[in-house]
Amino acid sequence: MVALELAPHKVRVNVICPGAIETNINESTEKKDLEKVQVPVEFPQGAMPLTDGKPGTAEEVAKLVLFLASDLSSHITGTENVD
């Protein structure tokens, strides 16, 4: 909806949905009292089909951001970009 509203002003709107990304957040995050904040999560069966279960990297997400910010993506708006 925002993409349609802003199109007359030449503003493109996209969203990046990176999924599983390999980071070192576990090494730099202190965990305490996790039992109080647990949310039940259901994961689909099987591995990620595009990568056979391998997570993406921060560099891959950065490349997508760079692409969307460049003139190469001038005809892309109102879409989810999955990495």
ZADO-1210 file (C-alpha; in nm, 4 decimals, padded with zeros to 6 digits):
<atoms>
<atom x="00.0000" y="00.0000" z="00.0000" code="MET" pos="1"/>
<atom x="00.2807" y="00.2409" z="00.0861" code="VAL" pos="2"/>
<atom x="00.4501" y="00.1639" z="-00.2476" code="ALA" pos="3"/>
<atom x="00.1303" y="00.2617" z="-00.4306" code="LEU" pos="4"/>
<atom x="00.0833" y="00.5772" z="-00.2243" code="GLU" pos="5"/>
<atom x="00.4407" y="00.6978" z="-00.2769" code="LEU" pos="6"/>
<atom x="00.4836" y="00.5943" z="-00.6422" code="ALA" pos="7"/>
<atom x="00.3563" y="00.9311" z="-00.7763" code="PRO" pos="8"/>
<atom x="00.6403" y="01.0929" z="-00.5788" code="HIS" pos="9"/>
<atom x="00.8991" y="00.8548" z="-00.7345" code="LYS" pos="10"/>
<atom x="00.9597" y="00.6813" z="-00.3993" code="VAL" pos="11"/>
<atom x="01.0133" y="00.3066" z="-00.4121" code="ARG" pos="12"/>
<atom x="00.9199" y="00.0901" z="-00.1121" code="VAL" pos="13"/>
<atom x="01.0525" y="-00.2616" z="-00.0595" code="ASN" pos="14"/>
<atom x="01.1131" y="-00.4842" z="00.2409" code="VAL" pos="15"/>
<atom x="01.3986" y="-00.7258" z="00.3034" code="ILE" pos="16"/>
<atom x="01.3094" y="-01.0568" z="00.4719" code="CYS" pos="17"/>
<atom x="01.6472" y="-01.2204" z="00.5293" code="PRO" pos="18"/>
<atom x="01.5420" y="-01.5353" z="00.7155" code="GLY" pos="19"/>
<atom x="01.8200" y="-01.7291" z="00.8902" code="ALA" pos="20"/>
<atom x="02.1434" y="-01.5281" z="00.8949" code="ILE" pos="21"/>
<atom x="02.4715" y="-01.6506" z="01.0380" code="GLU" pos="22"/>
<atom x="02.5892" y="-01.4085" z="01.3072" code="THR" pos="23"/>
<atom x="02.7854" y="-01.4146" z="01.6318" code="ASN" pos="24"/>
<atom x="02.4956" y="-01.2761" z="01.8363" code="ILE" pos="25"/>
<atom x="02.4988" y="-01.5762" z="02.0707" code="ASN" pos="26"/>
<atom x="02.8576" y="-01.5014" z="02.1734" code="GLU" pos="27"/>
<atom x="02.7804" y="-01.1369" z="02.2543" code="SER" pos="28"/>
<atom x="02.4412" y="-01.1769" z="02.4223" code="THR" pos="29"/>
<atom x="02.3941" y="-01.2502" z="02.7908" code="GLU" pos="30"/>
<atom x="02.1068" y="-01.4904" z="02.8489" code="LYS" pos="31"/>
<atom x="01.9115" y="-01.4891" z="03.1752" code="LYS" pos="32"/>
<atom x="01.5607" y="-01.5863" z="03.2816" code="ASP" pos="33"/>
<atom x="01.4753" y="-01.7159" z="02.9347" code="LEU" pos="34"/>
<atom x="01.1975" y="-01.9394" z="03.0698" code="GLU" pos="35"/>
<atom x="00.9859" y="-01.6285" z="03.1362" code="LYS" pos="36"/>
<atom x="01.0007" y="-01.4977" z="02.7795" code="VAL" pos="37"/>
<atom x="00.9809" y="-01.8135" z="02.5709" code="GLN" pos="38"/>
<atom x="00.7312" y="-01.7988" z="02.2867" code="VAL" pos="39"/>
<atom x="00.6200" y="-02.1256" z="02.1292" code="PRO" pos="40"/>
<atom x="00.7571" y="-02.1478" z="01.7764" code="VAL" pos="41"/>
<atom x="00.6722" y="-02.3956" z="01.5037" code="GLU" pos="42"/>
<atom x="00.9316" y="-02.4453" z="01.2335" code="PHE" pos="43"/>
<atom x="00.8449" y="-02.6064" z="00.8994" code="PRO" pos="44"/>
<atom x="00.9828" y="-02.9518" z="00.8379" code="GLN" pos="45"/>
<atom x="01.2913" y="-02.9959" z="00.6212" code="GLY" pos="46"/>
<atom x="01.5806" y="-02.7741" z="00.5240" code="ALA" pos="47"/>
<atom x="01.5679" y="-02.4357" z="00.3549" code="MET" pos="48"/>
<atom x="01.5173" y="-02.5341" z="-00.0098" code="PRO" pos="49"/>
<atom x="01.7431" y="-02.2717" z="-00.1707" code="LEU" pos="50"/>
<atom x="02.0444" y="-02.3327" z="00.0506" code="THR" pos="51"/>
<atom x="01.9974" y="-02.6882" z="00.1803" code="ASP" pos="52"/>
<atom x="01.9757" y="-02.5550" z="00.5365" code="GLY" pos="53"/>
<atom x="02.2783" y="-02.3256" z="00.5227" code="LYS" pos="54"/>
<atom x="02.2062" y="-01.9806" z="00.6733" code="PRO" pos="55"/>
<atom x="02.2741" y="-01.6641" z="00.4797" code="GLY" pos="56"/>
<atom x="02.5426" y="-01.4108" z="00.5653" code="THR" pos="57"/>
<atom x="02.5309" y="-01.0466" z="00.6642" code="ALA" pos="58"/>
<atom x="02.7281" y="-00.9723" z="00.3452" code="GLU" pos="59"/>
<atom x="02.4511" y="-01.1256" z="00.1314" code="GLU" pos="60"/>
<atom x="02.1921" y="-00.9051" z="00.3019" code="VAL" pos="61"/>
<atom x="02.4179" y="-00.6011" z="00.2536" code="ALA" pos="62"/>
<atom x="02.4457" y="-00.6794" z="-00.1187" code="LYS" pos="63"/>
<atom x="02.0656" y="-00.6887" z="-00.1424" code="LEU" pos="64"/>
<atom x="02.0407" y="-00.3527" z="00.0372" code="VAL" pos="65"/>
<atom x="02.3004" y="-00.2050" z="-00.2002" code="LEU" pos="66"/>
<atom x="02.1106" y="-00.3404" z="-00.5014" code="PHE" pos="67"/>
<atom x="01.7777" y="-00.1984" z="-00.3812" code="LEU" pos="68"/>
<atom x="01.9387" y="00.1398" z="-00.3134" code="ALA" pos="69"/>
<atom x="02.0970" y="00.1495" z="-00.6601" code="SER" pos="70"/>
<atom x="01.9552" y="00.2493" z="-00.9973" code="ASP" pos="71"/>
<atom x="01.9746" y="-00.1192" z="-01.0987" code="LEU" pos="72"/>
<atom x="01.6530" y="-00.1774" z="-00.9027" code="SER" pos="73"/>
<atom x="01.4700" y="00.1291" z="-01.0357" code="SER" pos="74"/>
<atom x="01.1817" y="-00.0859" z="-01.1610" code="HIS" pos="75"/>
<atom x="01.1299" y="-00.2774" z="-00.8326" code="ILE" pos="76"/>
<atom x="00.8806" y="-00.1513" z="-00.5770" code="THR" pos="77"/>
<atom x="00.6142" y="-00.2928" z="-00.3472" code="GLY" pos="78"/>
<atom x="00.7761" y="-00.6318" z="-00.3094" code="THR" pos="79"/>
<atom x="00.9235" y="-00.8565" z="-00.0427" code="GLU" pos="80"/>
<atom x="01.2856" y="-00.9380" z="-00.1163" code="ASN" pos="81"/>
<atom x="01.3837" y="-01.2665" z="00.0415" code="VAL" pos="82"/>
<atom x="01.7489" y="-01.3439" z="00.0995" code="ASP" pos="83"/>
</atoms>
